[in-house]
Amino acid sequence: MRIVIVGSSGFLGKHLVTGLRADGHEVIRLVRREPVAADEIRWDPVTSALDPAVLAGADAAINLCGAAIAGDRWTPEYKKLLRDSRIGSTRVLAEAVAQAGVPVLLNASAAGYYGDTGDVDVDESAPAATDFLGTMCREWEEATAPATAAGARVVLLRTANVLASDSEIITKLRPIFALGLGGRFGSGRQYMPWISLPDWVGVVTSLLVDSTSGPVNLVAPEAVTNAQFAKAFAAALHRPAFMVLPAGVLKLIGGEAGAELVHGHKMRSKVLESTGFPFEHNTLREALAWTLAR
């Protein structure tokens, strides 16, 4: 397949490109800087539309674009960056996909779509939350409408926390837990959806060729709370997990973004359950063993 990817320089993008090429696919990367490789094409969704000719002959487009959710405090300026880097870029790409007649668009989304759902199971049929992340994710997904209207099969990748040695969650938590200073956030009862990197890449690769459309929760079968995650992570590092970071402190340190750490969603993927996707890491223990061995 000839696949055009936006967001290939990010954590997920880099690993996906490697996996797709290992499977024999041709990958073209859209970048915002001056191209430095033969497989790169420059685009600037802020100032101009994307020439549909760039997508000519593509079998699929994958959009993983977006500024890091935890990259900074959620000031009004950073919230605007989070929204613009997702919604605007997606709309420009979706319009080009529609004009070029690309048959498949896989578009990133996030677990934040669901908001704080407590102990309630949420699958792909659950509505979007009305908070900042929920509203942003809903509008992000809606920006794919031009591609859908043109007949493209559009898949919305609602991704949970991805576990890998170089993922953001692991690189931030590992030094703290390695010192024996790890523990739960707030009550620890909030659910913390996760998926291992190999399974994330495997799901995305399978979605390129099957008939699935619409939202898909990219999440492992085992649901765990933040307290359970902290205990398992500490155990994998042979360290205790006695510390507690109160909700008030998290909000004081990180503002609105910090407060999100005590929110949770008990995600499950009805779509992946129905297709029987063969997870490599069904349990958190298996995923952490793989993650920390690397």
Backbone bond lengths (Angstrom), bond angles and torsions (degrees), N, CA, C in turn:
res aa  C-N    CA-C-N  psi(-1)  N-CA   C-N-CA  omega(-1)  CA-C   N-CA-C  phi
1 M - - - 1.463 - - 1.524 110.89 -
2 R 1.316 115.62 149.03 1.459 121.80 172.93 1.525 106.54 -100.48
3 I 1.337 116.19 116.86 1.462 121.54 -171.47 1.525 109.93 -123.60
4 V 1.322 116.09 127.98 1.466 122.03 176.42 1.523 108.21 -101.16
5 I 1.340 116.21 128.32 1.461 121.06 -176.10 1.523 110.62 -121.66
6 V 1.326 114.74 134.34 1.459 122.43 171.40 1.534 107.39 -109.34
7 G 1.329 116.91 133.75 1.460 120.14 -178.17 1.519 112.68 90.56
8 S 1.311 116.66 28.21 1.470 120.87 -176.13 1.521 113.21 -74.46
9 S 1.341 117.96 -13.26 1.469 119.71 -178.39 1.523 112.38 -87.33
10 G 1.324 117.39 -10.06 1.458 120.53 178.86 1.517 112.02 -78.24
11 F 1.336 116.23 174.40 1.458 122.35 -178.54 1.530 111.35 -54.99
12 L 1.322 117.65 -54.49 1.458 120.16 -178.44 1.524 111.62 -68.15
13 G 1.320 116.32 -39.75 1.451 120.26 -178.76 1.510 113.12 -60.59
14 K 1.330 116.83 -44.34 1.468 120.87 -179.11 1.523 111.06 -61.12
15 H 1.330 115.71 -45.23 1.464 118.86 -178.77 1.528 111.68 -69.69
16 L 1.323 116.70 -36.29 1.463 119.07 179.50 1.522 110.90 -66.72
17 V 1.331 117.47 -43.55 1.470 120.69 178.39 1.526 109.92 -58.05
18 T 1.327 116.77 -44.78 1.468 120.49 179.17 1.525 110.95 -59.87
19 G 1.341 116.24 -44.96 1.457 119.91 -179.48 1.513 113.24 -65.90
20 L 1.333 116.85 -41.46 1.456 120.43 -179.73 1.520 111.73 -65.49
21 R 1.306 116.68 -41.02 1.465 119.86 179.39 1.528 110.82 -68.49
22 A 1.323 116.43 -35.67 1.467 119.67 177.01 1.525 111.19 -62.79
23 D 1.341 115.86 -28.35 1.467 121.10 178.27 1.523 112.53 -86.26
24 G 1.341 117.05 1.32 1.455 120.63 175.77 1.511 116.01 93.63
25 H 1.341 117.80 7.68 1.461 120.50 179.91 1.535 111.30 -81.16
26 E 1.311 116.26 151.55 1.466 122.10 172.75 1.527 108.10 -90.24
27 V 1.325 117.35 126.21 1.465 121.79 -176.63 1.520 109.94 -117.53
28 I 1.332 115.96 127.69 1.459 122.81 173.55 1.519 107.28 -111.96
29 R 1.332 116.85 129.30 1.463 121.22 -175.74 1.535 110.83 -108.29
30 L 1.339 115.93 126.59 1.460 120.48 173.66 1.525 108.35 -90.65
31 V 1.330 116.62 125.60 1.466 121.64 -176.10 1.523 109.91 -126.91
32 R 1.334 115.99 156.50 1.473 120.15 -178.68 1.522 112.59 -94.49
33 R 1.293 117.49 -7.67 1.466 121.66 178.19 1.529 109.23 -100.93
34 E 1.334 115.32 -179.40 1.453 119.59 176.29 1.528 109.14 -67.25
35 P 1.330 118.99 128.84 1.469 121.01 -179.29 1.521 111.95 -59.68
36 V 1.340 115.46 140.75 1.465 120.82 178.74 1.519 111.06 -123.72
37 A 1.320 117.77 0.71 1.460 121.99 -179.91 1.520 109.35 -138.56
38 A 1.321 115.75 158.16 1.459 120.92 -175.83 1.525 112.78 -65.68
39 D 1.337 117.00 -22.83 1.470 119.75 -177.24 1.529 112.42 -93.28
40 E 1.331 117.74 9.32 1.459 121.79 -178.07 1.530 111.46 -107.04
41 I 1.334 115.54 142.14 1.458 122.66 175.22 1.520 107.31 -132.37
42 R 1.314 116.72 133.03 1.460 120.12 -177.48 1.524 110.83 -81.44
43 W 1.345 114.84 140.76 1.463 121.02 171.90 1.518 108.67 -143.70
44 D 1.308 116.83 156.69 1.457 121.82 177.71 1.521 108.37 -139.67
45 P 1.340 117.43 89.16 1.461 120.34 -175.54 1.519 114.16 -66.64
46 V 1.337 117.25 -12.79 1.460 120.31 -179.34 1.522 111.13 -77.42
47 T 1.315 116.34 -37.80 1.467 119.90 -172.90 1.523 114.25 -106.89
48 S 1.329 118.10 -14.57 1.460 118.02 -176.38 1.524 110.98 -156.85
49 A 1.310 115.04 161.02 1.452 121.10 175.75 1.532 109.02 -75.29
50 L 1.309 115.92 163.75 1.457 121.18 177.79 1.525 109.04 -91.77
51 D 1.319 116.13 126.76 1.464 120.86 178.93 1.536 108.71 -62.78
52 P 1.324 118.62 118.61 1.469 120.66 -179.80 1.521 113.21 -56.23
53 A 1.340 116.97 -22.26 1.462 120.31 -179.97 1.527 111.30 -62.00
54 V 1.336 116.07 -27.01 1.466 120.43 178.64 1.526 110.66 -62.07
55 L 1.339 116.06 -29.21 1.460 121.23 -177.35 1.529 112.83 -97.00
56 A 1.319 116.81 4.09 1.463 120.37 -177.80 1.527 110.19 -58.74
57 G 1.318 116.01 129.72 1.455 120.71 178.06 1.514 115.00 81.74
58 A 1.328 117.75 -0.41 1.462 120.31 -179.54 1.525 110.31 -74.72
59 D 1.319 116.03 138.36 1.458 121.63 175.99 1.525 111.46 -86.68
60 A 1.342 116.17 -21.75 1.465 120.15 -179.85 1.525 109.44 -163.12
61 A 1.329 114.43 155.39 1.468 121.41 172.26 1.522 107.17 -124.86
62 I 1.333 115.25 142.19 1.465 121.32 178.56 1.515 108.17 -126.38
63 N 1.327 115.95 125.49 1.459 121.07 -178.67 1.531 110.19 -112.56
64 L 1.338 116.29 112.55 1.464 122.03 178.29 1.532 110.31 -118.41
65 C 1.317 116.60 23.33 1.461 121.82 -173.37 1.531 111.62 -74.23
66 G 1.346 116.31 145.74 1.462 120.32 174.49 1.513 112.46 154.48
67 A 1.335 116.60 135.26 1.466 121.04 176.38 1.524 109.74 -64.79
68 A 1.335 116.96 152.56 1.460 122.51 -176.09 1.526 111.24 -63.33
69 I 1.335 116.69 128.72 1.461 121.71 -179.72 1.526 110.79 -59.69
70 A 1.332 116.07 -41.35 1.463 120.26 -178.36 1.525 111.82 -99.20
71 G 1.332 116.36 23.31 1.458 119.83 -176.13 1.513 114.50 -74.59
72 D 1.343 117.42 -18.85 1.460 120.70 -177.20 1.536 108.17 -167.41
73 R 1.333 116.08 171.26 1.462 119.46 172.74 1.521 108.83 -64.23
74 W 1.314 115.82 149.84 1.460 119.59 -177.71 1.520 111.36 -83.61
75 T 1.313 115.27 69.87 1.458 120.41 170.96 1.524 107.88 -72.52
76 P 1.334 118.35 164.66 1.463 118.91 175.89 1.531 112.62 -54.50
77 E 1.335 116.03 -36.83 1.463 120.06 -179.58 1.529 111.20 -67.46
78 Y 1.355 116.51 -41.66 1.463 118.87 -178.38 1.524 111.13 -72.74
79 K 1.331 116.78 -34.15 1.458 119.20 175.29 1.535 110.59 -61.74
80 K 1.309 115.97 -39.48 1.470 119.86 178.26 1.530 110.06 -63.64
81 L 1.353 116.31 -41.22 1.461 120.06 177.89 1.527 110.90 -62.93
82 L 1.331 117.37 -43.30 1.461 120.73 178.81 1.522 111.08 -58.77
83 R 1.322 116.26 -43.97 1.464 120.42 -178.95 1.534 111.46 -70.59
84 D 1.324 116.40 -49.66 1.460 120.10 -175.12 1.526 111.91 -63.46
85 S 1.342 116.50 -37.98 1.462 119.95 -177.42 1.524 112.00 -70.19
86 R 1.319 116.65 -15.68 1.459 121.12 178.55 1.527 112.07 -104.95
87 I 1.308 116.01 -58.92 1.467 120.44 -171.12 1.527 111.69 -68.95
88 G 1.333 116.13 -48.47 1.464 119.25 -178.93 1.518 112.23 -63.86
89 S 1.330 116.75 -45.99 1.465 120.61 -179.62 1.521 111.43 -62.62
90 T 1.328 116.09 -40.64 1.464 120.04 179.93 1.519 111.09 -63.86
91 R 1.332 116.85 -41.85 1.467 119.89 -179.48 1.531 110.79 -62.83
92 V 1.338 116.90 -43.64 1.467 120.50 179.67 1.528 110.35 -62.48
93 L 1.335 116.98 -44.90 1.464 119.99 -179.48 1.529 111.20 -66.59
94 A 1.336 117.17 -42.67 1.467 120.62 -178.76 1.526 111.21 -62.23
95 E 1.323 117.48 -38.33 1.464 120.73 178.29 1.528 110.69 -65.63
96 A 1.338 116.38 -39.19 1.465 119.75 178.21 1.527 111.08 -68.99
97 V 1.331 116.79 -38.81 1.468 121.44 176.32 1.526 109.72 -59.40
98 A 1.330 115.73 -43.51 1.464 120.44 179.46 1.526 111.48 -62.69
99 Q 1.322 117.15 -46.14 1.462 121.20 -177.31 1.528 112.10 -69.17
100 A 1.341 116.28 -33.90 1.466 119.79 -178.03 1.529 112.33 -85.35
101 G 1.332 117.14 -10.33 1.457 119.75 -179.80 1.519 113.75 72.49
102 V 1.339 117.28 29.59 1.472 120.64 176.79 1.537 107.96 -68.50
103 P 1.322 118.28 128.59 1.470 119.73 -171.84 1.523 116.27 -77.75
104 V 1.342 117.61 -18.94 1.471 120.09 -175.03 1.524 109.99 -136.89
105 L 1.334 116.08 135.11 1.462 122.15 172.81 1.532 108.01 -131.61
106 L 1.330 115.73 119.05 1.459 121.21 171.11 1.516 107.20 -101.69
107 N 1.323 117.13 121.50 1.457 120.64 -173.79 1.523 111.16 -122.30
108 A 1.313 115.77 131.74 1.460 120.64 -179.32 1.521 111.60 -63.29
109 S 1.320 115.07 147.81 1.451 124.09 168.36 1.527 105.02 -148.84
110 A 1.325 118.94 -164.64 1.462 118.72 -173.90 1.513 111.98 -152.31
111 A 1.333 114.60 161.23 1.468 121.41 177.58 1.520 111.45 -61.43
112 G 1.334 116.62 -23.13 1.463 120.85 178.54 1.511 113.51 -61.18
113 Y 1.318 117.45 -11.76 1.469 122.69 176.37 1.524 110.65 -53.92
114 Y 1.346 116.72 -34.68 1.461 120.95 -170.77 1.525 114.31 -89.56
115 G 1.326 118.30 -15.71 1.454 119.54 -177.97 1.515 112.11 70.30
116 D 1.313 116.79 -162.80 1.466 122.23 -178.27 1.529 108.48 -85.89
117 T 1.340 117.23 108.70 1.461 120.90 -173.82 1.525 113.42 -109.02
118 G 1.330 117.44 3.57 1.455 120.11 177.78 1.516 112.58 61.39
119 D 1.359 116.70 -132.26 1.464 121.90 -177.46 1.522 113.02 -91.14
120 V 1.309 117.51 5.39 1.464 121.31 -176.13 1.526 110.18 -81.86
121 D 1.337 116.38 129.05 1.462 120.25 174.19 1.521 109.86 -65.39
122 V 1.325 116.55 135.66 1.463 120.19 175.82 1.519 109.62 -126.64
123 D 1.332 115.77 123.33 1.451 120.23 173.41 1.527 108.76 -109.70
124 E 1.311 116.36 -168.05 1.460 120.25 -173.05 1.521 113.92 -65.21
125 S 1.325 117.81 -13.90 1.465 120.56 -179.17 1.523 113.15 -85.25
126 A 1.341 118.18 -9.98 1.465 121.71 -177.62 1.528 110.39 -68.79
127 P 1.341 117.84 147.62 1.472 120.85 -179.16 1.524 111.90 -76.49
128 A 1.311 115.01 164.28 1.467 120.64 176.64 1.520 110.16 -73.85
129 A 1.330 115.62 147.40 1.459 120.76 174.08 1.526 109.18 -71.29
130 T 1.319 115.69 163.69 1.468 120.17 -179.35 1.523 111.99 -101.21
131 D 1.350 117.50 6.09 1.459 120.04 177.58 1.530 109.90 -80.70
132 F 1.337 116.91 -173.55 1.463 119.87 -175.30 1.525 112.19 -59.95
133 L 1.357 117.55 -50.72 1.456 119.78 -177.24 1.529 111.67 -66.14
134 G 1.327 116.22 -41.91 1.455 119.17 -179.73 1.516 112.20 -61.88
135 T 1.319 116.31 -44.38 1.463 120.96 179.03 1.520 111.18 -65.32
136 M 1.337 116.50 -42.99 1.461 120.23 179.73 1.521 110.83 -62.83
137 C 1.340 117.48 -45.71 1.464 120.85 -179.64 1.525 111.27 -62.95
138 R 1.333 117.44 -40.27 1.467 120.06 179.11 1.522 110.56 -62.19
139 E 1.329 117.00 -46.04 1.468 120.37 -178.96 1.534 110.69 -70.02
140 W 1.312 116.74 -31.76 1.466 122.53 176.17 1.528 109.53 -61.52
141 E 1.319 116.08 -46.98 1.452 120.70 179.22 1.528 111.38 -67.56
142 E 1.323 116.13 -39.30 1.471 119.94 -179.70 1.525 112.03 -64.93
143 A 1.335 116.75 -23.69 1.470 120.12 -179.40 1.523 112.40 -68.35
144 T 1.341 117.93 -11.03 1.467 121.02 176.84 1.527 111.46 -82.23
145 A 1.326 117.79 -1.08 1.468 121.96 -173.56 1.528 114.57 -52.36
146 P 1.346 120.52 -40.74 1.467 118.65 179.86 1.532 112.95 -58.28
147 A 1.323 116.95 -37.35 1.471 119.97 179.22 1.520 110.49 -68.30
148 T 1.328 116.52 -43.00 1.467 120.35 178.56 1.530 110.83 -61.85
149 A 1.332 116.27 -44.45 1.461 120.81 -179.15 1.529 112.07 -62.25
150 A 1.335 115.95 -28.67 1.465 120.21 -179.29 1.528 112.22 -84.56
151 G 1.343 116.63 -2.53 1.455 119.88 176.77 1.508 115.41 100.49
152 A 1.329 117.60 4.03 1.467 119.88 178.22 1.528 109.60 -71.57
153 R 1.330 115.93 148.39 1.466 120.81 172.40 1.527 107.02 -83.29
154 V 1.319 116.56 111.80 1.464 121.87 -175.14 1.525 109.46 -107.22
155 V 1.326 115.71 128.04 1.462 122.52 178.03 1.519 108.61 -117.58
156 L 1.329 116.29 132.25 1.465 122.07 -177.67 1.516 108.63 -106.36
157 L 1.331 116.39 115.46 1.464 122.85 -171.35 1.527 110.67 -91.77
158 R 1.331 117.12 89.94 1.464 121.37 179.03 1.528 109.13 -82.27
159 T 1.333 114.90 92.47 1.451 121.76 -168.68 1.529 113.12 -90.06
160 A 1.333 115.65 133.69 1.458 122.95 173.88 1.530 109.43 -82.51
161 N 1.334 117.85 -175.36 1.466 121.91 175.57 1.528 108.93 -61.67
162 V 1.326 116.57 125.22 1.460 120.72 -178.15 1.533 109.00 -96.37
163 L 1.338 115.54 127.45 1.461 121.30 -176.63 1.517 110.89 -100.02
164 A 1.327 115.21 121.53 1.463 123.47 175.39 1.516 106.88 -162.08
165 S 1.310 117.14 161.78 1.461 119.89 -176.76 1.516 112.48 -60.80
166 D 1.347 116.78 -27.04 1.460 120.47 -178.39 1.525 113.06 -110.22
167 S 1.334 118.13 13.47 1.471 119.38 176.55 1.517 109.97 -77.47
168 E 1.322 115.56 157.26 1.463 120.40 -174.93 1.525 112.24 -59.92
169 I 1.317 117.20 -44.31 1.459 119.68 -176.39 1.523 111.52 -63.97
170 I 1.336 117.25 -38.93 1.465 120.41 -178.59 1.528 111.20 -74.71
171 T 1.332 118.12 -42.99 1.461 119.68 -178.65 1.522 112.27 -66.13
172 K 1.341 117.10 -27.94 1.468 119.75 178.65 1.525 112.03 -81.32
173 L 1.338 116.47 -37.87 1.458 119.43 -175.21 1.530 113.69 -86.91
174 R 1.314 117.34 -30.33 1.468 119.18 -172.62 1.532 113.36 -58.68
175 P 1.330 120.04 -46.27 1.481 118.46 179.82 1.523 112.55 -60.85
176 I 1.323 117.09 -37.12 1.465 121.36 -179.17 1.522 110.67 -68.30
177 F 1.323 115.89 -47.56 1.466 120.01 -179.54 1.523 111.23 -68.54
178 A 1.333 117.32 -33.09 1.463 120.46 179.88 1.528 111.54 -64.45
179 L 1.326 116.62 -26.29 1.470 121.33 177.72 1.528 111.82 -86.27
180 G 1.301 117.19 0.13 1.458 120.58 -178.02 1.515 113.21 78.73
181 L 1.336 116.66 19.30 1.461 121.12 -177.21 1.524 112.41 -107.28
182 G 1.313 116.36 12.66 1.451 119.80 -178.19 1.514 112.87 -83.19
183 G 1.312 115.26 165.39 1.456 120.71 178.71 1.515 110.78 172.27
184 R 1.320 114.76 -170.77 1.447 119.74 -175.40 1.531 111.85 -81.62
185 F 1.334 114.60 161.42 1.461 122.05 174.41 1.526 108.49 -99.51
186 G 1.317 117.29 120.71 1.454 120.59 -179.51 1.517 111.25 60.68
187 S 1.330 116.93 -133.64 1.466 120.77 -179.32 1.519 111.85 -69.80
188 G 1.342 116.90 -24.10 1.463 120.70 -176.64 1.515 113.59 78.49
189 R 1.340 117.42 -0.40 1.466 120.17 -177.35 1.532 112.43 -83.26
190 Q 1.330 116.34 -11.87 1.463 119.13 179.98 1.536 110.12 -70.02
191 Y 1.323 116.16 138.81 1.462 119.96 -178.73 1.532 110.64 -77.01
192 M 1.317 114.47 147.85 1.458 121.75 -173.52 1.535 108.62 -128.86
193 P 1.326 118.10 87.63 1.460 120.51 -176.77 1.524 111.86 -65.23
194 W 1.316 116.57 145.50 1.467 121.04 -175.25 1.527 109.82 -148.54
195 I 1.319 114.84 163.19 1.464 122.72 171.92 1.523 106.88 -155.82
196 S 1.309 117.78 143.66 1.463 119.83 177.79 1.528 109.74 -76.96
197 L 1.319 115.88 155.13 1.465 120.40 -179.75 1.526 112.83 -58.98
198 P 1.343 119.73 -46.96 1.475 117.67 179.15 1.523 113.07 -58.46
199 D 1.335 116.70 -36.95 1.456 119.12 179.09 1.526 111.33 -71.55
200 W 1.337 117.48 -36.48 1.464 119.87 176.65 1.527 110.16 -61.26
201 V 1.333 116.74 -48.53 1.465 120.53 178.88 1.525 110.15 -61.85
202 G 1.327 116.70 -39.93 1.459 120.22 179.95 1.512 112.62 -64.32
203 V 1.338 116.82 -41.83 1.466 120.17 178.56 1.529 110.41 -63.43
204 V 1.325 116.54 -48.40 1.463 119.93 -178.12 1.520 110.79 -60.84
205 T 1.327 117.10 -42.79 1.461 121.06 179.14 1.517 111.11 -61.52
206 S 1.331 116.69 -41.30 1.470 119.64 179.93 1.520 111.53 -68.08
207 L 1.341 117.03 -33.99 1.462 120.70 -179.43 1.525 112.69 -69.70
208 L 1.315 117.18 -18.32 1.462 120.31 176.66 1.521 111.69 -66.55
209 V 1.333 116.64 -29.59 1.465 119.18 -170.25 1.527 114.25 -117.75
210 D 1.334 119.23 -10.87 1.461 117.80 178.78 1.525 110.13 -89.43
211 S 1.313 117.69 -168.43 1.463 120.54 -174.37 1.525 113.56 -102.87
212 T 1.324 117.39 8.53 1.463 121.43 -177.27 1.526 111.54 -64.05
213 S 1.323 115.62 141.26 1.457 121.07 171.85 1.518 108.56 -141.55
214 G 1.334 116.02 162.34 1.449 120.24 -179.07 1.523 111.90 86.33
215 P 1.327 117.33 -165.26 1.464 120.58 -175.80 1.517 113.27 -73.20
216 V 1.326 115.55 142.74 1.461 122.44 174.16 1.526 107.89 -134.66
217 N 1.330 117.15 124.88 1.463 121.21 175.10 1.518 108.91 -80.25
218 L 1.321 116.32 114.71 1.457 121.03 177.22 1.521 107.73 -90.29
219 V 1.327 115.67 89.60 1.454 122.77 -173.17 1.523 108.65 -148.71
220 A 1.328 116.72 145.05 1.460 122.05 179.60 1.523 111.06 -72.18
221 P 1.332 117.85 162.35 1.468 120.45 -177.72 1.526 114.50 -66.15
222 E 1.344 118.18 -31.13 1.466 120.00 -174.59 1.529 111.18 -87.23
223 A 1.330 115.98 119.79 1.462 121.33 176.79 1.529 109.35 -89.24
224 V 1.340 117.03 130.71 1.463 120.96 179.63 1.524 109.67 -132.26
225 T 1.320 115.50 151.70 1.458 120.70 174.59 1.526 109.28 -85.23
226 N 1.306 115.69 169.08 1.458 120.48 177.46 1.531 110.77 -61.05
227 A 1.319 117.08 -39.61 1.466 120.43 178.53 1.523 110.85 -63.93
228 Q 1.326 117.17 -41.25 1.462 120.53 178.71 1.530 111.10 -66.87
229 F 1.327 115.44 -38.42 1.464 118.87 177.26 1.527 110.43 -62.91
230 A 1.347 116.80 -46.31 1.463 120.73 -179.12 1.530 110.99 -60.21
231 K 1.321 116.68 -43.00 1.468 120.88 -179.74 1.531 111.23 -64.11
232 A 1.335 116.38 -43.81 1.459 120.74 -179.42 1.524 111.56 -68.03
233 F 1.334 116.52 -39.94 1.465 120.69 179.94 1.525 110.49 -64.93
234 A 1.324 115.77 -45.49 1.459 119.99 178.60 1.526 110.97 -62.77
235 A 1.322 117.39 -42.71 1.464 121.05 179.91 1.523 111.23 -62.21
236 A 1.331 117.09 -38.63 1.461 120.87 179.40 1.525 111.76 -65.30
237 L 1.342 115.57 -26.24 1.466 120.91 177.76 1.535 111.76 -97.13
238 H 1.348 116.17 2.56 1.469 122.24 -178.55 1.532 111.25 58.71
239 R 1.338 113.96 45.26 1.461 120.83 179.33 1.534 108.93 -131.08
240 P 1.330 117.23 160.45 1.464 120.10 175.32 1.525 110.29 -78.02
241 A 1.320 116.07 168.89 1.469 121.17 177.39 1.524 108.46 -139.88
242 F 1.330 115.01 62.63 1.461 120.28 -174.00 1.526 113.67 -92.42
243 M 1.328 116.79 -16.49 1.455 119.54 -173.06 1.531 111.63 -73.62
244 V 1.325 114.41 152.72 1.462 121.29 175.33 1.523 107.99 -131.39
245 L 1.306 116.90 126.66 1.464 120.73 176.52 1.520 107.12 -103.04
246 P 1.330 117.95 104.18 1.471 120.71 -175.86 1.520 112.70 -59.85
247 A 1.326 114.93 151.39 1.463 120.42 -178.83 1.521 111.45 -57.65
248 G 1.347 116.81 -39.45 1.456 119.67 -179.23 1.514 112.65 -63.15
249 V 1.332 116.27 -36.79 1.468 120.37 178.83 1.524 110.42 -69.29
250 L 1.324 116.29 -41.18 1.466 119.99 178.49 1.525 110.99 -59.45
251 K 1.318 115.81 -42.27 1.463 119.59 179.44 1.517 111.04 -69.23
252 L 1.340 116.57 -36.46 1.458 120.27 178.71 1.524 110.88 -64.81
253 I 1.327 116.18 -40.97 1.465 120.92 -177.90 1.523 111.42 -74.90
254 G 1.338 116.08 -46.49 1.455 119.58 -171.04 1.503 115.90 -111.31
255 G 1.343 116.82 2.41 1.451 118.96 -179.08 1.520 111.37 64.50
256 E 1.326 116.12 -142.82 1.455 120.92 -178.07 1.527 111.52 -62.20
257 A 1.335 116.77 -36.03 1.456 120.78 178.30 1.527 110.55 -65.49
258 G 1.336 117.01 -39.09 1.458 120.68 178.11 1.514 112.18 -65.43
259 A 1.318 116.29 -36.36 1.464 120.64 179.31 1.519 111.50 -63.88
260 E 1.339 117.57 -26.53 1.459 120.86 179.52 1.527 111.90 -63.39
261 L 1.335 117.65 -21.48 1.460 120.71 -177.34 1.518 112.90 -68.25
262 V 1.323 117.38 -17.71 1.460 119.51 177.43 1.529 110.96 -102.34
263 H 1.306 116.67 9.30 1.461 121.84 172.99 1.527 108.16 -99.34
264 G 1.294 117.02 152.05 1.464 119.12 -178.98 1.506 112.62 -152.49
265 H 1.333 115.67 164.39 1.456 121.67 178.99 1.524 107.44 -141.20
266 K 1.312 115.68 125.98 1.464 121.57 178.93 1.524 107.92 -85.79
267 M 1.322 114.65 72.99 1.465 121.25 -174.99 1.524 112.16 -73.69
268 R 1.315 115.30 143.91 1.450 121.65 166.65 1.524 107.09 -139.10
269 S 1.310 116.75 156.19 1.459 119.70 -178.33 1.516 110.19 -109.30
270 K 1.309 115.16 98.91 1.459 119.94 176.61 1.524 110.65 -63.53
271 V 1.331 116.18 -32.74 1.464 120.74 -179.44 1.525 110.76 -66.59
272 L 1.337 117.49 -50.02 1.460 120.03 -178.47 1.529 111.70 -68.81
273 E 1.318 116.64 -30.71 1.462 119.86 175.27 1.527 110.01 -64.32
274 S 1.332 116.27 -41.67 1.465 120.05 -177.45 1.526 112.30 -70.31
275 T 1.343 116.78 -30.28 1.471 119.95 -179.94 1.516 111.99 -87.96
276 G 1.340 117.43 -11.63 1.467 120.68 179.84 1.515 112.91 69.33
277 F 1.338 117.16 36.77 1.464 119.26 -179.56 1.534 110.31 -56.40
278 P 1.349 118.18 130.12 1.469 121.74 -176.85 1.528 112.23 -83.30
279 F 1.310 117.78 89.96 1.465 121.04 -179.92 1.522 110.85 -64.12
280 E 1.317 115.50 136.38 1.471 121.02 172.94 1.520 110.32 -77.20
281 H 1.341 115.92 -34.99 1.465 121.71 -178.70 1.530 108.67 -124.13
282 N 1.326 115.79 96.41 1.456 121.25 -178.79 1.521 112.58 -81.59
283 T 1.329 117.39 -27.08 1.456 121.50 -176.57 1.521 110.56 -118.01
284 L 1.323 115.53 155.79 1.458 120.86 178.68 1.521 110.80 -61.92
285 R 1.315 116.27 -38.28 1.471 119.73 179.46 1.525 110.70 -59.21
286 E 1.322 116.93 -43.29 1.479 120.71 179.26 1.537 110.42 -64.44
287 A 1.316 115.69 -44.07 1.469 120.15 -178.24 1.520 111.98 -64.76
288 L 1.327 117.24 -41.85 1.469 120.26 179.92 1.514 111.32 -68.90
289 A 1.323 117.57 -36.26 1.468 120.48 177.73 1.527 109.63 -61.04
290 W 1.343 116.28 -43.59 1.470 119.83 177.76 1.519 110.53 -66.08
291 T 1.326 116.83 -45.70 1.465 122.34 -176.73 1.520 111.81 -60.50
292 L 1.310 117.62 -48.58 1.458 121.50 -173.02 1.516 113.52 -82.17
293 A 1.326 116.67 -10.75 1.470 120.17 176.51 1.504 111.52 -81.53
294 R 1.343 116.53 -13.83 1.458 120.30 -174.79 1.518 110.65 -91.39
